Amino acid sequence: MIAAMMTASNLGARITGWGFAVFTIGSICWSLVGFWSGQTHLVATNVFLTLVNLVGIWRWLGRQRAYEEGAQAATRASRKTATPTLIAATGVPGMQVIDVRGEALGHAVDALIECRAGHISYIVVATGGMAGIDEKLRAVPMAAVDCRADGFVVLETCAEFEQRQILEPGQWPGREPPPKRATATLSSRSAAPLLI
């Protein structure tokens, strides 16, 4: 149960990888129980599960963890240079989203990239609900978003944001949604603190 919670929670490569490590311990123990009790089906099933879990450890504690650490290192390094700050595209889901006044709106679900231009067209923001249940999704064009290394600022008030059309989970727009109003001035962009 602990391993299932660790892998299902999607809290990053390290937690997921250790979840597979816990699964591996469990499948090895069940293999031993099956061997000692003469239950060959239990042994065969758990030997196979052990192999699957070892692949999960390799993927999440090895390769994927290294990718995440590389992206985090690039993000940290970009904050110390004069160039624009970078964020990892894989880090967008779950990033905090606030309104122009600094009030929490929710979290980013994903970002849609325009292939020809190579820039983010819009982000999808989830608000309300709990653990994904009864969340409301809204698309916000990047023209109405200030992107920061630790989250997004929607350049609208909470009331203006809530006037945006609610999306169906499986039906997102095929083009950038229109901006609700003119984007905020540079002074209001810098004034909005990001909540951590």
PEGIUR-V741798 format. One record per run of one state. SS is the DSSP state (H for helix, E for strand, - for the rest). FROM is the first residue (numbers start at 1). LEN is the number of residues. If there is no record, write none. Layout:
# PEGIUR-V741798
SS FROM LEN
SS FROM LEN
This chain:
# PEGIUR-V741798
- 1 1
H 2 7
- 9 4
H 13 25
- 38 2
H 40 40
- 80 9
H 89 3
- 92 4
E 96 3
- 99 5
E 104 11
- 115 4
E 119 9
- 128 2
E 130 1
- 131 2
E 133 1
- 134 2
E 136 6
H 142 3
E 145 4
- 149 2
E 151 4
- 155 3
H 158 5
- 163 3
E 166 3
- 169 2
E 171 1
- 172 14
H 186 6
- 192 5
